[in-house]
Amino acid sequence: MNTELIDQLTPSVGANGLPYHIPIHPNLVHLTLGLFIIGIAFDIAGALFPFQRPIFKFLALTATRSNFFDVGWYNVLASAIITFFTVASGFYEMLLATPSPDVVSAWGLHALDTMVWHGVGGVLLLTLIVGMAIWRGFQRYAWRKERGRQVQWSYLIAGLLILFLMFLQGTLGAHLGGEFGVHVTADYLLRSGEDPNSILK
């Protein structure tokens, strides 16, 4: 992990091992997750709309099927765009990581293995999400634009499978922070022999 580039940046990094106070990658991860989950959830709601219509009528909610599909489309599209920045910031912050070398995660992986799998998983998810956005765009504007149900069932099943992959990927990321202390300010301060409460004073 220690390269000349990292050594050049070392004097300017803070207590969390980064040149800025709050890690960017975990925040963007939650945008990617939230946007994609909402996109798939609203497309599922749109696909099941005929069964839900009596419930909306009973609750006096003025919902139309096309509104659900609009939310699904724009959220999947936004997720595809933001995921480029999520993956880029993840690789940058991974290059600056100095994880605990002797720790083994709950999955039996060392820090380097976890980072490699997390990096590969990030690129895979980026590819899948962009592919889903393209697939969704073709359904919206070409293949199914005249149909009531704008999405194919195969698209929804693929979306649910990607959500499962996101769970696995998120668990690897949680291991990096929680078990290996990657870019966790308190962990860095403890390893350097400082009091983590000192930054609050």
C-alpha positions in Angstrom: 0.0 0.0 0.0 2.9 2.4 0.6 3.9 3.9 -2.8 5.8 7.1 -3.6 2.5 8.9 -4.3 1.1 8.0 -0.9 4.3 9.0 0.7 4.1 12.4 -1.0 0.5 12.9 0.3 1.3 11.6 3.9 2.2 15.0 5.4 -1.2 16.5 4.3 -3.5 13.8 5.5 -5.6 14.2 8.6 -6.5 12.0 11.6 -8.6 9.8 9.4 -5.8 9.2 6.9 -7.4 11.4 4.2 -6.6 14.9 3.0 -10.1 15.9 4.1 -12.1 15.6 7.3 -15.0 13.3 6.2 -14.6 10.4 3.8 -16.4 11.0 0.5 -16.9 7.4 -0.6 -19.3 6.2 2.2 -21.5 9.2 1.6 -21.7 8.6 -2.1 -22.3 4.9 -1.5 -25.5 5.8 0.3 -26.7 8.0 -2.6 -26.0 5.1 -5.0 -27.9 2.7 -2.8 -30.8 4.9 -2.0 -31.4 6.0 -5.6 -31.2 2.5 -7.0 -33.4 1.0 -4.3 -36.0 3.7 -4.8 -35.9 3.3 -8.5 -36.5 -0.5 -8.4 -39.1 -0.2 -5.6 -41.1 2.4 -7.6 -40.9 0.3 -10.8 -42.2 -2.7 -8.8 -45.0 -0.5 -7.4 -45.8 0.6 -11.0 -45.8 -3.0 -12.3 -48.2 -4.0 -9.5 -50.3 -0.9 -9.7 -53.6 -2.6 -10.9 -53.6 -4.6 -7.6 -52.8 -1.5 -5.5 -55.4 0.8 -7.1 -58.2 0.0 -4.7 -55.8 0.8 -1.8 -54.9 4.2 -3.2 -58.6 4.9 -3.8 -59.5 3.9 -0.3 -56.7 6.2 1.1 -57.8 9.0 -1.3 -54.4 9.2 -2.8 -54.3 10.4 -6.4 -51.6 8.2 -7.8 -51.1 7.3 -11.4 -49.2 4.4 -12.8 -47.0 6.6 -15.0 -45.9 8.6 -11.9 -44.4 5.4 -10.3 -42.5 4.7 -13.6 -41.2 8.3 -13.7 -39.8 8.0 -10.2 -38.3 4.6 -11.1 -36.6 5.9 -14.3 -35.1 9.1 -12.9 -33.8 7.4 -9.8 -32.1 4.6 -11.7 -30.6 7.2 -14.1 -29.3 9.3 -11.2 -27.9 6.2 -9.6 -26.0 5.3 -12.7 -24.5 8.8 -12.9 -23.6 9.1 -9.2 -22.0 5.6 -9.1 -19.1 6.8 -11.4 -18.2 9.3 -8.6 -18.8 6.6 -5.9 -16.4 4.2 -7.5 -13.8 6.9 -8.3 -13.7 8.2 -4.8 -13.6 4.6 -3.5 -10.5 3.8 -5.4 -8.8 7.1 -4.4 -9.6 6.5 -0.7 -8.5 2.9 -1.0 -5.1 4.0 -2.3 -4.7 6.1 0.9 -5.8 3.3 3.2 -3.5 1.8 5.8 -5.6 -1.0 7.3 -4.7 -3.1 10.3 -2.6 -5.9 8.9 -3.1 -8.6 11.5 -6.9 -8.5 11.5 -9.1 -11.1 9.8 -12.7 -10.1 8.9 -15.8 -12.1 9.8 -15.7 -13.6 6.3 -12.1 -14.8 6.9 -10.5 -12.2 4.6 -7.4 -10.1 5.3 -7.5 -6.3 4.6 -5.9 -6.5 1.1 -8.2 -9.3 0.0 -11.2 -7.4 1.3 -10.1 -4.2 -0.5 -9.5 -6.1 -3.8 -12.9 -7.8 -3.6 -14.6 -4.5 -2.7 -12.8 -2.7 -5.6 -13.8 -5.5 -8.1 -17.3 -5.5 -6.8 -17.5 -1.7 -7.2 -16.6 -1.9 -10.8 -19.0 -4.8 -11.4 -21.8 -2.9 -9.7 -21.1 0.2 -11.7 -21.3 -1.8 -14.9 -24.5 -3.5 -13.9 -26.2 -0.2 -12.8 -25.2 1.6 -16.0 -26.5 -1.5 -17.9 -29.8 -1.3 -16.0 -30.1 2.4 -16.7 -29.6 1.7 -20.5 -32.1 -1.2 -20.4 -34.6 1.0 -18.5 -34.2 3.8 -21.0 -34.9 1.5 -24.0 -38.0 0.2 -22.2 -39.2 3.7 -21.4 -38.6 5.3 -24.8 -38.7 2.5 -27.3 -39.8 -1.0 -26.5 -42.7 -0.4 -24.1 -43.5 3.3 -24.4 -47.1 2.5 -25.5 -47.8 -0.1 -22.8 -49.3 0.4 -19.4 -46.5 -1.6 -17.7 -43.3 0.2 -18.7 -40.9 -2.4 -17.3 -40.3 -6.0 -18.1 -40.5 -8.6 -15.3 -36.9 -9.7 -16.2 -35.7 -6.2 -15.5 -37.3 -6.2 -12.0 -35.8 -9.6 -11.2 -32.4 -8.3 -12.4 -32.8 -5.3 -10.1 -33.5 -7.5 -7.1 -30.4 -9.6 -7.8 -28.4 -6.4 -8.0 -29.8 -5.3 -4.6 -28.4 -8.6 -3.2 -25.0 -7.9 -4.8 -25.1 -4.5 -3.2 -25.7 -6.1 0.2 -22.6 -8.2 -0.3 -20.6 -5.3 -1.5 -21.8 -3.1 1.4 -20.8 -5.8 3.9 -17.3 -5.8 2.5 -17.2 -2.0 2.8 -18.5 -2.3 6.4 -15.6 -4.7 7.2 -13.1 -2.2 5.8 -14.3 0.5 8.2 -15.5 -1.5 11.2 -13.0 -4.3 11.4 -9.9 -2.9 9.6 -10.4 0.7 10.7 -10.0 2.1 7.2 -10.4 5.9 7.3 -11.9 5.8 10.8 -10.6 8.8 12.7 -10.8 7.1 16.2 -9.0 4.0 14.9 -6.1 6.1 13.5 -5.7 8.1 16.7 -5.7 5.0 18.8 -3.1 3.3 16.6 -0.9 6.4 16.9 -1.2 6.5 20.7 -3.4 9.6 20.8 -6.7 10.2 22.6 -9.6 10.1 20.2 -11.4 12.6 22.5 -8.6 15.1 21.9 -10.1 16.3 18.6 -13.3 17.3 20.4 -11.5 19.6 22.8 
